[in-house]
Amino acid sequence: MLTETVALLDEHGEAGLNFRALAGRLGGGVGSIYWYVSSKDELLDRASDHVLADVLAAVAEVGGGDPVDDLRTIAVTLFDAIVDRPWLGAYFMRNTLVQPNALRLFETLGQQALRLDLTARQRFHAVSAVVGFVVGTAADLGQEPPAEVLSGEVDRDEYLAATVEQWRQLDAEAFPYLHEIADEFEAHDDTDQFRAGLDLLLAGLRLQAGG
Protein backbone atom coordinates (compact mmCIF):
# COMPACT_ATOMS: atom_id res chain seq x y z
CA MET A 1 0.00 0.00 0.00
CA LEU A 2 2.75 2.45 0.91
CA THR A 3 4.70 1.65 -2.27
CA GLU A 4 1.65 2.48 -4.40
CA THR A 5 0.99 5.60 -2.33
CA VAL A 6 4.52 6.82 -3.01
CA ALA A 7 4.09 6.06 -6.71
CA LEU A 8 0.90 8.13 -6.81
CA LEU A 9 2.59 11.00 -5.02
CA ASP A 10 5.56 10.86 -7.38
CA GLU A 11 3.30 10.94 -10.41
CA HIS A 12 0.65 13.43 -9.34
CA GLY A 13 1.72 15.09 -6.09
CA GLU A 14 -0.42 15.36 -3.00
CA ALA A 15 -3.38 16.67 -5.01
CA GLY A 16 -3.50 13.40 -6.94
CA LEU A 17 -3.55 11.20 -3.86
CA ASN A 18 -6.95 10.04 -2.67
CA PHE A 19 -8.25 6.77 -1.33
CA ARG A 20 -10.27 6.02 -4.47
CA ALA A 21 -7.23 6.38 -6.73
CA LEU A 22 -5.14 4.31 -4.34
CA ALA A 23 -7.77 1.60 -4.09
CA GLY A 24 -7.88 1.42 -7.88
CA ARG A 25 -4.16 0.78 -8.03
CA LEU A 26 -4.40 -1.85 -5.32
CA GLY A 27 -7.34 -3.59 -6.92
CA GLY A 28 -9.59 -3.34 -3.88
CA GLY A 29 -12.19 -1.14 -2.26
CA VAL A 30 -11.73 2.15 -0.48
CA GLY A 31 -12.90 0.63 2.79
CA SER A 32 -9.96 -1.76 2.91
CA ILE A 33 -7.51 1.16 3.18
CA TYR A 34 -9.09 2.18 6.48
CA TRP A 35 -7.85 -1.06 7.98
CA TYR A 36 -4.34 0.39 7.75
CA VAL A 37 -4.69 4.17 8.13
CA SER A 38 -7.34 6.40 9.64
CA SER A 39 -6.96 9.38 7.31
CA LYS A 40 -5.13 10.84 4.33
CA ASP A 41 -2.87 12.74 6.73
CA GLU A 42 -1.73 9.51 8.35
CA LEU A 43 -1.21 7.95 4.93
CA LEU A 44 1.02 10.88 3.89
CA ASP A 45 3.04 10.64 7.10
CA ARG A 46 3.54 6.91 6.67
CA ALA A 47 4.40 7.27 2.97
CA SER A 48 7.08 9.84 3.74
CA ASP A 49 8.47 7.55 6.43
CA HIS A 50 8.48 4.69 3.93
CA VAL A 51 10.74 6.72 1.63
CA LEU A 52 13.05 7.62 4.50
CA ALA A 53 13.84 3.93 4.99
CA ASP A 54 15.91 4.17 1.80
CA VAL A 55 17.71 7.28 3.11
CA LEU A 56 18.58 5.42 6.31
CA ALA A 57 19.86 2.46 4.33
CA ALA A 58 22.03 4.76 2.20
CA VAL A 59 23.72 6.26 5.28
CA ALA A 60 23.87 3.09 7.36
CA GLU A 61 27.67 2.93 7.15
CA VAL A 62 28.21 6.64 7.83
CA GLY A 63 29.90 7.41 11.12
CA GLY A 64 33.31 7.03 12.63
CA GLY A 65 35.04 9.52 10.39
CA ASP A 66 35.13 13.26 10.83
CA PRO A 67 31.78 14.05 12.52
CA VAL A 68 31.17 17.24 10.52
CA ASP A 69 31.91 15.44 7.26
CA ASP A 70 29.57 12.65 8.33
CA LEU A 71 26.86 15.20 9.07
CA ARG A 72 27.38 16.60 5.58
CA THR A 73 27.06 13.16 3.96
CA ILE A 74 23.76 12.46 5.72
CA ALA A 75 22.45 15.95 4.95
CA VAL A 76 23.26 15.65 1.23
CA THR A 77 21.60 12.22 1.06
CA LEU A 78 18.42 13.60 2.65
CA PHE A 79 18.51 16.63 0.35
CA ASP A 80 18.73 14.44 -2.75
CA ALA A 81 15.74 12.38 -1.58
CA ILE A 82 13.56 15.46 -1.07
CA VAL A 83 14.59 17.06 -4.37
CA ASP A 84 13.60 13.83 -6.12
CA ARG A 85 10.26 13.87 -4.30
CA PRO A 86 9.14 17.47 -3.64
CA TRP A 87 6.13 16.31 -1.62
CA LEU A 88 8.41 14.66 0.95
CA GLY A 89 9.65 17.86 2.60
CA ALA A 90 6.20 18.80 3.86
CA TYR A 91 5.87 15.60 5.90
CA PHE A 92 9.38 14.99 7.21
CA MET A 93 9.13 14.48 10.99
CA ARG A 94 5.60 15.87 11.04
CA ASN A 95 4.39 13.09 13.33
CA THR A 96 7.13 10.92 14.78
CA LEU A 97 4.55 8.70 16.49
CA VAL A 98 3.98 7.10 13.07
CA GLN A 99 7.35 8.01 11.53
CA PRO A 100 10.01 5.84 13.19
CA ASN A 101 12.41 6.21 10.26
CA ALA A 102 12.30 10.00 10.50
CA LEU A 103 13.11 9.73 14.19
CA ARG A 104 15.99 7.34 13.45
CA LEU A 105 17.36 9.71 10.83
CA PHE A 106 17.19 12.61 13.28
CA GLU A 107 18.96 10.39 15.82
CA THR A 108 21.63 9.48 13.26
CA LEU A 109 22.35 13.16 12.65
CA GLY A 110 22.37 13.78 16.38
CA GLN A 111 24.86 11.01 17.03
CA GLN A 112 27.37 12.78 14.80
CA ALA A 113 26.82 15.95 16.86
CA LEU A 114 27.45 13.93 20.02
CA ARG A 115 30.99 13.42 18.79
CA LEU A 116 31.63 17.18 18.83
CA ASP A 117 32.63 19.26 21.84
CA LEU A 118 29.28 20.99 22.26
CA THR A 119 26.67 21.45 24.95
CA ALA A 120 23.31 19.68 24.70
CA ARG A 121 21.67 22.94 23.62
CA GLN A 122 24.33 23.58 20.97
CA ARG A 123 23.87 20.06 19.60
CA PHE A 124 20.11 20.48 19.48
CA HIS A 125 20.45 23.79 17.66
CA ALA A 126 23.08 22.39 15.30
CA VAL A 127 21.04 19.38 14.18
CA SER A 128 17.87 21.48 13.94
CA ALA A 129 19.71 24.02 11.77
CA VAL A 130 21.03 21.32 9.44
CA VAL A 131 17.62 19.67 9.09
CA GLY A 132 15.88 23.00 8.58
CA PHE A 133 18.35 24.08 5.92
CA VAL A 134 18.20 20.77 4.07
CA VAL A 135 14.42 20.38 4.12
CA GLY A 136 13.70 24.05 3.45
CA THR A 137 16.12 24.35 0.54
CA ALA A 138 15.06 21.07 -1.05
CA ALA A 139 11.38 21.97 -0.73
CA ASP A 140 12.05 25.39 -2.27
CA LEU A 141 13.83 23.80 -5.25
CA GLY A 142 10.96 21.36 -5.63
CA GLN A 143 8.37 24.08 -6.13
CA GLU A 144 6.53 24.10 -9.42
CA PRO A 145 8.40 26.29 -11.93
CA PRO A 146 6.90 29.56 -13.23
CA ALA A 147 4.01 29.19 -15.65
CA GLU A 148 6.12 30.28 -18.62
CA VAL A 149 8.67 27.55 -17.93
CA LEU A 150 6.02 24.92 -17.15
CA SER A 151 4.23 25.60 -20.42
CA GLY A 152 7.43 25.45 -22.45
CA GLU A 153 7.10 29.05 -23.56
CA VAL A 154 10.65 29.63 -22.28
CA ASP A 155 13.24 27.32 -20.79
CA ARG A 156 14.95 27.77 -17.42
CA ASP A 157 17.98 29.57 -18.86
CA GLU A 158 15.81 32.03 -20.77
CA TYR A 159 13.72 32.70 -17.68
CA LEU A 160 16.80 33.36 -15.55
CA ALA A 161 18.28 35.60 -18.23
CA ALA A 162 15.10 37.69 -18.33
CA THR A 163 15.10 37.97 -14.54
CA VAL A 164 18.71 39.09 -14.48
CA GLU A 165 18.12 41.62 -17.22
CA GLN A 166 15.35 43.12 -15.07
CA TRP A 167 17.80 43.35 -12.17
CA ARG A 168 20.36 45.11 -14.36
CA GLN A 169 17.82 47.80 -15.13
CA LEU A 170 17.46 48.63 -11.43
CA ASP A 171 19.27 51.60 -9.95
CA ALA A 172 22.77 50.38 -9.00
CA GLU A 173 22.97 52.62 -5.94
CA ALA A 174 19.67 51.33 -4.56
CA PHE A 175 20.37 47.66 -5.43
CA PRO A 176 24.17 47.18 -5.30
CA TYR A 177 23.95 43.54 -4.20
CA LEU A 178 21.63 42.49 -7.03
CA HIS A 179 23.93 44.15 -9.53
CA GLU A 180 26.96 42.39 -8.10
CA ILE A 181 25.49 38.88 -8.13
CA ALA A 182 23.50 39.14 -11.37
CA ASP A 183 26.00 37.13 -13.43
CA GLU A 184 26.39 34.53 -10.68
CA PHE A 185 22.62 34.09 -10.40
CA GLU A 186 22.15 33.72 -14.15
CA ALA A 187 24.68 30.88 -14.36
CA HIS A 188 24.11 29.26 -10.96
CA ASP A 189 23.50 25.57 -10.33
CA ASP A 190 20.90 24.81 -7.65
CA THR A 191 22.74 21.85 -6.20
CA ASP A 192 26.03 23.75 -6.02
CA GLN A 193 24.22 26.59 -4.29
CA PHE A 194 22.79 24.17 -1.71
CA ARG A 195 26.14 22.53 -1.02
CA ALA A 196 27.86 25.90 -0.63
CA GLY A 197 25.24 26.96 1.92
CA LEU A 198 25.52 23.68 3.79
CA ASP A 199 29.31 24.03 3.90
CA LEU A 200 28.97 27.51 5.38
CA LEU A 201 26.64 26.19 8.08
CA LEU A 202 28.91 23.27 8.90
CA ALA A 203 32.00 25.47 8.96
CA GLY A 204 30.30 27.54 11.65
CA LEU A 205 29.48 24.36 13.57
CA ARG A 206 33.10 23.23 13.37
CA LEU A 207 34.25 26.59 14.75
CA GLN A 208 31.75 26.38 17.59
CA ALA A 209 33.07 22.92 18.46
CA GLY A 210 36.60 24.27 18.57
CA GLY A 211 37.72 22.48 15.41
N, C-alpha and C positions, 0 to 999 in steps of 0.2 A: 504493500500500500504506500509506504513512504517513498519507494523508488519511483512509482508512478506519479506521486504527488510532486516530487522534484522535477520529473520530466515535464509535467504540465507547467510548473512555474518557470522552467527554463524556456519553454516554447512560447508561453503567453503572459508571463508575469503574474502577479497576485490577482489582477483583474480577471484572468482567465481560469482561476482556480475556484471551482465550486464542487459540491458533493455530487451533483448530477453528472458533471463531466468526468469526475474521478471514478464514479461507479461505472460509467460507460467503458472506461479503459480497463477496469477490473473485471468487467463482465458480470456484475452483480447489481443488487439494488442499493438505493441510497441508504436505506435503513441499516444495512450491514456495516456501514462505515461507523455508525454510532456505537458499535460494539467496541471500537478501538479509541475513538476520540469523541469528546463531548461538543466540540465546536470547531469552526474554521480557524479560530485563533490558536487553539491547541494543536491543530493539524499543522499550521505554519511553524509553530515553535518546534514541533517534533521533526518536521521536514528539515529545518535549518540545522537541528542537532544531528540529523542523519548525515548531512553533508560534512559536518565538522568531524565526523569519524575518520574521513579520508585525510583531513588536515592533521589530526592527531597521529595517524599512521605515518604520514610523511615526515613528521618531526620526532618520531619515536626514538631515534638514535641521537638526537641533539642533546647536548649537555656534556659537561666535563672539560670543554675547551674554555676559551675566554668567555666569561658570562655575558658581556655586552655583545660580542659577536653572536653568541647563541640566541640572545634575545632578538637580534636583527634577523637571523635565519627564520625563527618562528614567526616574526612579524611579517616578513616578506611572503612566507607561505600562506598565511592568513589573508594577506592583501590580495594575492593572486586568486585565491578561492572566491573572494567577494567580487573582484572585478569580473571574473567569469560568470558569476551569478549575482547580478545587481540586487535582486530581491533579498539576498542573504543578510546584508548589513542591517536591515531594519529589525531582524529577529535575533541577532546574536546576543546571547545572554539576557534575553528579555524575561525569561521565566526559568530560572535554573532548577526549579522543582521538577520540570519535565525535560531539562536540557543537561543531562550529565556530561556529555562531551564538551559542551561549552565551559562547564565548570572545570573539567579536567584541563582544558586548554588554558584557561585563566591560571590554574594551579601550575601548569608547566612553565608559563611565563614567570610566575611568581617565584618558582624555585630557582630560576636563574638570578633573580634579584636577591634571593637569600644568600647568594654567593658573593655579594658585594658588601662593602663596609658602609651600610646604611642603617638608619633607624627603621622601625616598623612603619612609621608614618611616611618616611621617604620612599620605602619600597612600595607601599600602597599607591602613593602618588605617581611613582615611576611607571608601574605596570598599568595604572589607569590612563596615564598620558600616552603610553605606547598603544594601548588598545583603542583609545579615542582617536588618535591620529590615523591609525591603520583603517579602522572601520569608517571614520568620517571621510577620509580621502578616497577610499575605494568606492563608497556609496556615491560620492560626488562625481567621480569618473563614470559611474554606471548610470547616471541620469540620461534620459532620452535626449538625443542631440536636438539642436534647433530645427524648426520645421523645414527650413530651406535645405538643410543637410539631409534630414530624414526623407524628404521627397525626392532628393537627387538633383534638385535645382542647382546646387553648388556642392562641391566636396569640402572636406574638412579644411584643407589647405587654403582654398579660396575663401572660406568663411573667416579663417584666422587672418588672412591678408586684408580682408575688408575691415575687420575689427581694428587691426593695427593701423590701417590708413586713417580711420576715424580718430584714433589716439593722436596720430601725428598732426592732425589738424587742430588739436587743442592748444591753448596757450601754454608755451613751455615754462613760463614763470609760475603759472598756477598749477601745472601738472608735471613737475620735473622728473618724478619717479617714472611715470608712464612713458615719458619720452626716452628715458634711459633704457628701460627694459623692453621697448617695443620690438626690437630685432630678436631678442631672446625669446619673447613670447611667441612670435610668429613661427619660429623654428623649433619650439620646445617639444620634448617627448614626455608624455604624461607619466610613464613609469620612471624615467630618469628624475623627473621632478619629485615624485613620491620618495624615491630612494635618497635623494639629496636632503629632503626634509627629515626623513627618518634618521639619517646620519647626524644631522644637526642636533636632533633630540637626544640621541644616544651619546653624542660627544658631551653634551651637558650632563648626562647621567654619570658618565665616566669621571668627569671632573668632580661631581658631587661626592662620588665614592672614593675620591683621592687617587684615581688612577691617572 
